[in-house]
Structure formats: C-alpha cells, structure tokens
Amino acid sequence: MLLSFRVANHGSLREPQELNFAPTYGDDDRPAVPVAAIFGANASGKSTVVGAFRLFQHAVRESQARWLPGAPVPRRPFLLDHASRNEPSSYAVDLLLKGVRYVYGFSVTDTEVAEEWLYAYPKGRRRVLFERDRMTVTYGATLTGERVAAERTMRPNSLYLSAAAQSSHQQLGAVWTAVEAPIVIEDETRRSVAERGAFAVLVYERLETLGLPIRAEVLAAADLGVHGIRRGAGKAVDPAMPGDARTGQEFGNAMREAESESLEFVHRVGHEEFVLPVDAESAGTKTWLNLVTTAVTAILSGTSMWVDEIDVSLHPLLTAKLLTLFQDPELNPRGAQLIFTTHDASLLGTMLGDQVLRRDQVWFVEKNPATGASELYPLSDFKPRKGENFERRYLAGSYGAVPLLPETALEDMLKKYWGAHGEVVSA
C-alpha cells in the first residue's frame, strides 16, 4: 500500500511535489485512502505525475536487468531553465509492507545514480537498511542477508535495490516486489490496438484462471450490443499478471506473445449472433474492458493502479462504478488503490445520491505561467466543508487548476476572417 509518492525535477514538476495518500479527516481509520483523483487543465502536468511514477517504477524494475552499462539514465528533467537540466531528478515512495512502513527513493543525473536510500520504521523509529552515495553503499544493522553480491554487480546507472533483487536478496526483494507491483495505464489513445488487445488477453485469461470470467452484463454497460467475450484462436499464453511472481521483463515477453492473439466479442442482433474482433469494437468497450479487468486484478493482489485520463471514452457513471470497487472495504479488503488523472468535473459531485470522491481524495495540478513549473496540491488545503459542492466551486475557479479561457480571442479571429472575405458578420 502506497502512503505517498514524491518527485522533484521531472518534466514540469521542477520543485519537490508530494502526492500524500494519508486520510485527512478523523472518520477514516485506514492508513491510506483507496482512491486519489488528480484534476487540472490541459498541459497542467497531470500526466507528468503519472509519468514520474512510471519512470520511478521502470528504474526499479529495469535498471539492473536491462539498462546497458554506460547507457544514459532515461530521466526527464525540467527544461525551462538552465539550472534544472543539470541537477538531479529525485523520486521516493512511502509504502506499507506487512504492517511496516518503508521509505525508498533515489536521485539520478543523466549518467548515474547520485543517491539511493531505504529506511524502515518497524516501531515508528527510523532504521537504516542502506544508503548510497554514487558507488559507495553503507548498510544499517537491520539489513540481513548477503550484501556484497549486489554491490559487485551494481553499476553507476543501476539501482542497488534492483541489483539486490537480481541477486535474490530476500529482505530487499520484498521491497522491490512492492515497488514493482503497481499497474500503470497511460492514456488509452496512446496505445496501439495490438497493445490493448494483448493486455486484454492476458488479464482476461488471468481472471478466468481465478474463476472470475467477465460476465456479459459487465460488457453491456459499455455497449448494449455486446453479449459475450471469448479468446480468439491462437497460441495460449501464460496468464500471470503484475502482482504474481513474475518480473516486468517476463510480463513484457508475454505481452509480445499475446499480440498474436486477440479477443472476440459476441454481438446479438435480433435472434442472430455475430462475432467481431477487438479492433472492430468501440473505444469505449475496449477502454472499459481494460479498466475493469485491470481493476479486478489490482484488487485481488492488493496493489495500486495508476490510470492517466481515466475518463477517455467512458461515461461518467462507468468511471464512478469503477471507483466504487476500490472505495468499498468489503470488496477491497487488501487495500488496493486507484490513482488517476481526469478532466471529468462531474466526479467531484454526486451521482445517484452519493458523493463520488471524499474531500481528501481530490488533488489539483496547476502550472505557473511565469515559470512553466507545475504545482500539486490537495483539495483539503481549502478546508472545504463536508457536503460542499466541489464540482461547482472547481468549475468556477475557486480551487484553481482550470484552463484560462481566451475570452473573445477565437470569436474575434473568426469575425475578422469572415469580414475580410465579404461575409456578413453580426454585431
């Protein structure tokens, strides 16, 4: 379970920013909220927050196993001033693992890992597991197991935690797994049909293995013509998913194998049935299938699910339904979390009589026009009252993070054009 995520000097996030999942109000005794929604205008930095976590996770997962010796670190520093591009980028998480809080993070330059650290808080007091200053690693007394093997294989551009996991270090491997497990889904419009189809095959197979096949009425919520789903002809794939005992590299290999397969959707028209391939389905059906199957997988494994632009191709009621899976402690007993970005202000209001998001589950991102840097801040900073109309106040600009509308600039541009071409322009 994630307690917080911190980032500095990544994309438009120049200054240190923190996404804190701790409940703000006393009526919630959970260590972290199950849902966090990030709102903001276009190009405000919402996707950058998800991208920062993805890069953090990618470095942990791949730096030792796949980054080549001497290769540059694939970071994205802030580029709108001369100093930041030469300064380190930093990433860190607080997480809860078997009741113990851990803090893990690192800072990187274009060429190397500048710092790396891991602390544990078994009884509320900090215990150093290891600290790294470039290629020098110091260990705390509470770190057990073989240490030298990982230090020998560690490179300037790879993380010690990744090297330790590759060396089968039991204590550090558990932390590596907790960091590697979250599922990140970027904007559906940036994924190819093959990628979406392959991912759907893997997840669908996994749920069937667990005895949780997707029921027809679930698909019908997105498309009233869909009455069933089945795997197309082709080579069967290993249905393990993130959260199972499988590395990111192995999952990537399975994804590539699954691209030769697809899913078929059964449509019923009158008394006849027609089978359509996944690429013939609507964007809404494919998005809904991917989000539902991935959400169920995240909930079963008790991990977090990050989604960029969750509202793309989805009706607000479907998005709200997805949120209820994570909000209900009976359905989500392992504390899985959903973190997402959205433009859909209706999620700040009520649907079917219920508040969709709590006050401490709402975050905003706003870009400073003078510097180009983004700032991340929670709704709770405004001390909103319970039951307040968050949607109306947000759209009215009370919380910031809304687009600066160009007043009459577009209208004036069109009037000028039509006037120059002899068209009648109304007053």
Secondary structure, DSSP 8 states (H G I E B T S, - for coil): -EEEEEEESBTTB-S-EEEE-S--STT--SSS-SEEEEEE-TTSSHHHHHHHHHHHHHHHHHTTTTS-TT---------SSTTGGGS-EEEEEEEEETTEEEEEEEEE-SSSEEEEEEEEETTSS-EEEEEEETTEEEE-TT--S--HHHHHH--TTS-HHHHHHHTT-HHHHHHHHHHH--EEE--GGGS-HHHHHHHHHHHHHHHHHTT----HHHHHTT-TTEEEEEE-SS-------TTSS--HHHHHHHHHHHTT--EEEEEEETTEEEEEEGGGS-HHHHHHHHHHHHHHHHHHHT-EEEESSTTTT--HHHHHHHHHHHH-TTT-TT--EEEEEE--GGGGSEETTEESS-GGGEEEEEE-TTT--EEEEEGGGG---TT--HHHHHHTTTT--S----TTHHHHHHHHHHHHTT-----
